[in-house]
């Protein structure tokens, strides 16, 4: 069995908890089978290309925009304890920006879905949207840590954050789709599994 998380960047709170749950259930049910895990793939070549191509489709005729890479947030204390998530998200964004190769590209990485009283990693996507909407920038949002559409893209990004942008004077708000069935992304997953199988 090969465990293939659909979280490109590893966090103990996401892939880590799913892998832990798998191990717990296997132990509880005395299920013994050779298992390997693909923990993360934040800089996989095809994963990066998939993002680059989806971004290019939306921005090719656009000017004066802010490209906002939005990842799910984490409490700061998790990162201080050594969780690699933030660093891996930064690696993904760095590779995508380099692959876009657009001179003077105005971009930022921010974090969404903050809840509770703890201090979370930032800047927050909400704050970045408000600031750039007020500056008259068009907003282009990239879900960098989600590969499928769900409540945090379809509701939070498409409805709640769009309303926030509109309220603060945004003239155009675009959202890059999650990778979903993008051919390069599927190729990325396929290659990762095949290479894991060979090892």
Rosetta silent file (secondary structure, phi, psi, omega in degrees, C-alpha in Angstrom):
SEQUENCE: XXXXXXXXXXXXXXXXXXXXXXXXXXXXXXXXXXXXXXXXXXXXXXXXXXXXXXXXXXXXXXXXXXXXXXXXXXXXXXXXXXXXXXXXXXXXXXXXXXXXXXXXXXXXXXXXXXXXXXXXXXXXXXXXXXXXXXXXXXXXXXXXXXXXXXXXXXXXXXXXXXXXXXXXXXXXXXXXXXXXXXXXXXXXXXXXXXXXXXX
SCORE:     score description
SCORE:     0.000 S_00000001
   1 L     0.000  134.548  174.268    0.000    0.000    0.000 S_00000001
   2 E  -113.759  122.223  176.463    1.232    3.472   -0.867 S_00000001
   3 E   -87.277  124.531 -175.063   -0.265    6.333    1.117 S_00000001
   4 E  -123.129   90.429 -179.786   -0.592    9.404   -1.100 S_00000001
   5 L   -66.047  141.769  173.966   -1.717   12.519    0.821 S_00000001
   6 L   -91.823   30.317  169.799   -3.436   15.210   -1.226 S_00000001
   7 L  -109.899  109.182 -177.471   -1.604   17.777    0.880 S_00000001
   8 L   -64.119  -32.583 -179.772    1.430   18.863   -1.182 S_00000001
   9 L  -108.786  136.270 -174.612    3.101   20.397    1.888 S_00000001
  10 L   -81.779  136.292  166.032    3.459   18.367    5.082 S_00000001
  11 L  -140.058  146.246  176.080    2.038   19.400    8.431 S_00000001
  12 H   -60.313  -27.838 -177.793    1.569   17.277   11.529 S_00000001
  13 H   -78.937  -17.024 -177.755   -1.980   18.705   11.609 S_00000001
  14 H  -114.776  -92.005  179.419   -2.861   17.476    8.095 S_00000001
  15 H   -53.686  -42.951 -177.124   -0.889   14.630    6.459 S_00000001
  16 H   -56.931  -45.420 -178.044    0.631   13.776    9.839 S_00000001
  17 H   -70.329  -34.477  178.175   -2.725   13.209   11.526 S_00000001
  18 H   -67.298  -42.675  179.093   -4.046   11.143    8.581 S_00000001
  19 H   -65.517  -40.862  177.716   -0.946    8.911    8.561 S_00000001
  20 H   -60.754  -43.031  179.077   -1.191    8.544   12.353 S_00000001
  21 H   -63.284  -42.607  177.140   -4.852    7.532   12.016 S_00000001
  22 H   -57.354  -49.168 -178.730   -3.949    4.951    9.349 S_00000001
  23 H   -62.390  -39.698 -179.976   -1.285    3.429   11.627 S_00000001
  24 H   -63.008  -46.363 -178.817   -3.687    3.398   14.591 S_00000001
  25 H   -66.663  -39.397  178.403   -6.432    1.585   12.633 S_00000001
  26 H   -61.621  -44.244 -179.135   -3.949   -0.942   11.200 S_00000001
  27 H   -65.240  -45.298 -178.468   -2.627   -1.719   14.689 S_00000001
  28 H   -60.721  -37.514 -177.363   -6.131   -1.952   16.175 S_00000001
  29 L   -99.304    9.658 -179.831   -7.264   -4.377   13.455 S_00000001
  30 L    51.726   42.752 -178.950   -3.966   -6.293   13.327 S_00000001
  31 L   -93.558  107.307 -175.426   -3.672   -5.355    9.641 S_00000001
  32 L  -112.920  111.025  178.310   -0.125   -6.105    8.539 S_00000001
  33 L  -148.292  146.050  179.555    0.812   -5.116    5.011 S_00000001
  34 L   -62.172  122.731 -176.462    3.895   -3.485    3.537 S_00000001
  35 L  -129.615  135.551  171.358    3.134    0.255    3.512 S_00000001
  36 E  -128.455  158.703 -173.589    5.101    3.236    2.280 S_00000001
  37 E  -127.825  134.622  169.029    4.189    6.903    2.397 S_00000001
  38 E   -93.900  103.231 -170.941    4.687    9.855    0.072 S_00000001
  39 L   -74.501  -37.623 -174.089    4.827   12.506    2.793 S_00000001
  40 L  -165.430  162.188  179.108    5.027   15.667    0.663 S_00000001
  41 L  -155.234   52.816 -172.589    5.881   17.026   -2.784 S_00000001
  42 L   -67.145  -20.723 -177.636    6.022   20.842   -2.508 S_00000001
  43 L  -122.599   17.121  178.043    8.535   21.325   -5.326 S_00000001
  44 L   -56.012  134.134 -173.139    7.675   18.443   -7.642 S_00000001
  45 H   -54.733  -46.192 -178.435    8.310   19.614  -11.212 S_00000001
  46 H   -74.065  -31.700  174.883    4.861   18.730  -12.591 S_00000001
  47 H   -61.832  -44.876  179.094    3.083   20.084   -9.512 S_00000001
  48 H   -65.340  -44.531 -179.602    4.859   23.428  -10.071 S_00000001
  49 H   -62.242  -39.185  179.149    4.119   23.373  -13.816 S_00000001
  50 H   -59.420  -46.260  178.346    0.415   22.693  -13.154 S_00000001
  51 H   -63.281  -45.992 -178.781    0.199   25.798  -10.950 S_00000001
  52 H   -56.997  -47.239 -177.536    2.178   27.913  -13.398 S_00000001
  53 H   -65.491  -40.122  178.732   -0.100   26.992  -16.318 S_00000001
  54 H   -65.466  -37.248  178.781   -3.319   27.624  -14.354 S_00000001
  55 H   -67.457  -46.860 -178.745   -2.000   31.063  -13.282 S_00000001
  56 H   -56.397  -41.220  179.831   -0.909   31.999  -16.817 S_00000001
  57 H   -55.064  -37.649 -174.715   -4.411   31.226  -18.166 S_00000001
  58 H   -86.976  -29.862 -171.336   -5.913   33.847  -15.835 S_00000001
  59 H  -103.583   -2.144 -171.726   -3.289   36.613  -15.932 S_00000001
  60 L   -58.239  -30.511  179.641   -2.189   36.634  -19.584 S_00000001
  61 L  -112.592   21.440 -174.298   -4.301   39.716  -20.438 S_00000001
  62 L  -106.661  145.325  172.227   -4.246   41.294  -16.986 S_00000001
  63 L  -133.216  164.608  177.710   -2.320   44.281  -15.695 S_00000001
  64 L    52.360   54.522  179.977   -1.909   46.020  -12.350 S_00000001
  65 E  -122.089  159.291  172.994   -2.751   42.964  -10.251 S_00000001
  66 E  -109.778  121.296  177.506   -1.570   41.470   -6.982 S_00000001
  67 E   -89.446  113.033 -176.266   -0.919   37.726   -7.145 S_00000001
  68 E  -110.334  113.598  173.120   -1.828   36.336   -3.719 S_00000001
  69 E   -86.021  117.180 -177.309   -0.795   32.781   -2.886 S_00000001
  70 E  -112.725  124.277  178.060   -3.113   31.726   -0.082 S_00000001
  71 E  -117.318  156.337  175.748   -2.380   28.713    2.108 S_00000001
  72 E   -64.343  137.015 -178.823   -4.277   27.365    5.077 S_00000001
  73 L   -77.915  169.788  175.223   -2.879   28.909    8.248 S_00000001
  74 L  -143.208  149.576  173.243   -1.390   27.219   11.299 S_00000001
  75 E   -60.213  141.946 -178.191   -0.835   28.447   14.845 S_00000001
  76 H   -57.057  -33.973 -177.138    2.642   29.971   15.186 S_00000001
  77 H   -62.832  -31.595  177.985    3.460   27.589   18.041 S_00000001
  78 H   -63.204  -42.079 -179.730    3.227   24.599   15.650 S_00000001
  79 H   -67.354  -42.101  179.838    5.913   26.123   13.419 S_00000001
  80 H   -63.251  -25.729  178.131    8.115   26.961   16.418 S_00000001
  81 L   -81.625   -2.420  175.658    7.903   23.305   17.450 S_00000001
  82 L   108.160    7.481  177.629    9.440   22.350   14.095 S_00000001
  83 L   -63.507  128.531 -174.059    6.464   21.737   11.808 S_00000001
  84 L   -82.740    0.329 -170.782    7.877   22.097    8.234 S_00000001
  85 H   -53.364  -53.416 -176.221    4.609   23.302    6.669 S_00000001
  86 H   -60.268  -43.730 -179.976    5.372   27.026    6.333 S_00000001
  87 H   -62.305  -41.597 -179.310    8.839   26.393    4.918 S_00000001
  88 H   -69.136  -37.282  175.758    7.460   23.899    2.385 S_00000001
  89 H   -61.952  -43.665  178.801    4.680   26.292    1.302 S_00000001
  90 H   -60.211  -38.393  178.152    7.361   28.974    0.802 S_00000001
  91 H   -63.964  -42.765  178.005    9.359   26.515   -1.344 S_00000001
  92 H   -58.959  -50.138 -176.771    6.295   25.843   -3.546 S_00000001
  93 H   -63.222  -42.791  179.855    5.632   29.557   -4.036 S_00000001
  94 H   -58.004  -45.942 -179.581    9.291   30.339   -4.730 S_00000001
  95 H   -65.762  -40.219 -179.612    9.442   27.699   -7.480 S_00000001
  96 H   -65.574  -46.186 -179.732    6.155   28.850   -9.068 S_00000001
  97 H   -59.968  -44.079  179.031    7.198   32.519   -9.090 S_00000001
  98 H   -63.406  -39.522 -178.361   10.559   31.599  -10.666 S_00000001
  99 H   -69.939  -30.044  177.086    8.816   29.424  -13.279 S_00000001
 100 H   -65.656  -35.753  174.914    6.419   32.272  -14.191 S_00000001
 101 L    52.127   47.975  179.354    9.495   34.381  -14.983 S_00000001
 102 L  -106.953  117.909 -178.437    7.545   37.660  -15.061 S_00000001
 103 L   -63.716  131.789  176.958    9.667   40.742  -14.492 S_00000001
 104 L    70.925   19.776 -179.928    8.376   42.909  -11.651 S_00000001
 105 L   -58.574  128.136 -179.977    5.647   40.412  -10.684 S_00000001
 106 L   -95.077  103.729 -174.987    3.769   41.761   -7.659 S_00000001
 107 E  -137.418  163.098  177.366    3.097   38.737   -5.440 S_00000001
 108 E  -156.115  151.321  172.163    2.741   37.734   -1.809 S_00000001
 109 E  -104.718  130.761  179.136    2.190   34.592    0.259 S_00000001
 110 E  -138.069  173.831 -174.065   -0.541   34.812    2.903 S_00000001
 111 E  -129.696  136.364 -175.721   -2.526   32.483    5.154 S_00000001
 112 E  -110.672  178.387  171.084   -6.278   31.971    5.486 S_00000001
 113 L    65.857   32.385 -179.990   -8.796   30.294    7.827 S_00000001
 114 L   -70.624  131.951  177.144   -7.466   31.698   11.091 S_00000001
 115 L  -138.077  155.612  174.279   -9.601   30.690   14.098 S_00000001
 116 L    78.588  177.338 -172.779   -9.370   30.957   17.884 S_00000001
 117 L   -83.684  -11.338 -176.743   -7.265   33.120   20.169 S_00000001
 118 L   -67.522  155.994  175.379   -3.809   31.703   19.312 S_00000001
 119 L   -78.996  126.095 -178.618   -1.298   33.695   17.260 S_00000001
 120 E  -105.646  159.115  176.754   -1.269   32.319   13.702 S_00000001
 121 L   -64.943  151.224 -175.969    1.351   32.598   10.984 S_00000001
 122 L  -140.680 -173.242    3.135    0.815   35.540    8.677 S_00000001
 123 L   -72.006  162.100 -179.935    0.197   37.780    6.950 S_00000001
 124 E   -82.395  141.707  179.842   -3.498   36.950    6.824 S_00000001
 125 H   -57.820  -39.433  179.026   -5.117   36.645    3.390 S_00000001
 126 H   -57.094  -49.274 -178.828   -7.972   38.881    4.571 S_00000001
 127 H   -61.737  -40.674 -178.909   -5.584   41.726    5.476 S_00000001
 128 H   -66.386  -39.906  178.324   -3.713   41.397    2.173 S_00000001
 129 H   -64.022  -47.175 -179.954   -6.987   41.495    0.189 S_00000001
 130 H   -58.892  -50.243 -176.906   -8.222   44.593    2.063 S_00000001
 131 H   -59.382  -47.061 -175.903   -4.906   46.440    1.650 S_00000001
 132 H   -76.736  -27.931  174.193   -4.554   45.719   -2.084 S_00000001
 133 H   -65.459  -42.135  179.360   -8.226   46.374   -2.856 S_00000001
 134 H   -67.084  -27.060  178.603   -7.852   49.821   -1.288 S_00000001
 135 L   -81.061   -3.292  179.371   -4.721   50.393   -3.397 S_00000001
 136 L    83.015   15.063  179.316   -6.792   49.770   -6.551 S_00000001
 137 L   -82.243  144.276  168.918   -5.068   46.507   -7.418 S_00000001
 138 E   -74.534  145.763 -177.236   -6.861   43.686   -9.178 S_00000001
 139 E  -106.803  129.128  174.024   -6.751   40.573   -6.994 S_00000001
 140 E  -124.873  113.908 -172.725   -5.629   37.179   -8.299 S_00000001
 141 E  -104.827  130.979  179.924   -5.845   34.478   -5.647 S_00000001
 142 E  -116.966  115.745  174.241   -4.001   31.150   -5.841 S_00000001
 143 E   -76.278  103.177 -170.159   -4.952   28.328   -3.447 S_00000001
 144 L   -89.391  -19.460 -177.802   -1.435   26.978   -2.961 S_00000001
 145 L  -110.815    2.281  177.873   -2.053   24.313   -0.300 S_00000001
 146 L  -115.728  132.682  179.621   -5.358   22.889   -1.616 S_00000001
 147 L  -107.347   -3.438  176.686   -5.484   20.651   -4.675 S_00000001
 148 L  -133.524  160.484  179.013   -9.267   20.174   -4.788 S_00000001
 149 L   -82.069  133.840  177.740  -12.271   22.453   -4.506 S_00000001
 150 L  -160.354 -166.307 -171.472  -14.054   22.431   -1.137 S_00000001
 151 H   -57.776  -32.518 -177.305  -15.456   24.826    1.471 S_00000001
 152 H   -79.225  -11.973  172.326  -12.198   26.718    1.908 S_00000001
 153 H  -103.352  -50.671 -173.914  -11.984   27.529   -1.795 S_00000001
 154 H   -72.081  -30.092  179.417  -15.632   27.622   -2.898 S_00000001
 155 H  -102.472  -58.012 -174.952  -16.948   29.450    0.166 S_00000001
 156 H   -63.212  -51.565 -177.726  -14.043   31.198    1.866 S_00000001
 157 H   -77.148  -47.203 -172.206  -12.147   32.321   -1.247 S_00000001
 158 H   -78.947  -29.895 -177.068  -14.956   32.626   -3.800 S_00000001
 159 H  -108.332  -61.138 -173.545  -17.696   34.105   -1.631 S_00000001
 160 H   -65.680  -47.476 -177.623  -16.429   35.519    1.672 S_00000001
 161 H   -73.579  -29.801  175.364  -13.121   36.957    0.449 S_00000001
 162 H   -65.156  -43.002  176.673  -14.679   38.259   -2.765 S_00000001
 163 H   -59.177  -41.870  178.922  -17.270   40.149   -0.684 S_00000001
 164 H   -62.101  -44.144  178.985  -14.411   41.529    1.413 S_00000001
 165 H   -63.139  -48.009 -179.719  -12.567   42.646   -1.735 S_00000001
 166 H   -58.544  -43.259 -178.753  -15.704   44.251   -3.230 S_00000001
 167 H   -62.137  -27.588 -177.852  -16.436   46.054    0.036 S_00000001
 168 L  -103.515   19.681  170.931  -12.946   47.557   -0.040 S_00000001
 169 L    88.702   16.364 -179.521  -13.141   48.810   -3.631 S_00000001
 170 L   -64.738  131.752 -178.328  -11.618   45.915   -5.582 S_00000001
 171 L   -88.587  -25.828  175.982  -12.147   46.426   -9.319 S_00000001
 172 L  -152.955  132.792 -177.176  -11.493   42.820  -10.352 S_00000001
 173 E  -127.464  115.047 -178.985  -11.256   39.655   -8.288 S_00000001
 174 E  -121.974  144.788  177.265  -10.046   36.435   -9.897 S_00000001
 175 E  -125.222  126.707  176.852   -9.374   33.081   -8.350 S_00000001
 176 E   -71.812  134.143 -179.697   -7.109   30.450   -9.861 S_00000001
 177 L   -67.361  154.563  170.376   -8.835   27.052   -9.683 S_00000001
 178 L   -62.314  156.399 -171.888   -7.487   24.268   -7.488 S_00000001
 179 L   -63.363  -35.992  174.945   -5.442   21.826   -9.572 S_00000001
 180 L    49.658 -114.376 -177.863   -8.090   19.093   -9.511 S_00000001
 181 L  -102.642   20.844  174.573   -7.704   17.032  -12.691 S_00000001
 182 L   -49.410  129.594 -173.833   -5.050   19.250  -14.299 S_00000001
 183 H   -57.781  -40.658  179.633   -3.051   16.837  -16.503 S_00000001
 184 H   -67.940  -35.386  177.768    0.335   17.921  -15.124 S_00000001
 185 H   -66.833  -43.559  177.846   -0.889   17.527  -11.552 S_00000001
 186 H   -62.209  -39.351  176.894   -2.185   14.003  -12.282 S_00000001
 187 H   -62.786  -38.239  177.271    1.158   13.262  -13.924 S_00000001
 188 H   -59.939  -50.636 -179.645    2.871   14.536  -10.770 S_00000001
 189 H   -62.473  -43.700 -179.466    0.884   12.156   -8.545 S_00000001
 190 H   -58.987  -48.609 -179.292    1.378    9.280  -10.980 S_00000001
 191 H   -63.125  -41.105  179.389    5.173    9.745  -11.132 S_00000001
 192 H   -60.741  -43.032 -179.867    5.434   10.019   -7.343 S_00000001
 193 H   -67.797  -45.906 -178.679    3.551    6.734   -6.895 S_00000001
 194 H   -61.655  -44.434  179.845    5.503    4.897   -9.639 S_00000001
 195 H   -66.037  -35.029  178.340    8.852    6.072   -8.252 S_00000001
 196 H   -67.093  -38.583 -178.799    7.816    5.066   -4.720 S_00000001
 197 H   -63.634  -35.658 -178.428    6.802    1.635   -5.996 S_00000001
 198 H   -71.126  -27.740 -174.810   10.257    1.116   -7.536 S_00000001
 199 L   -78.122    0.000    0.000   12.055    1.884   -4.255 S_00000001
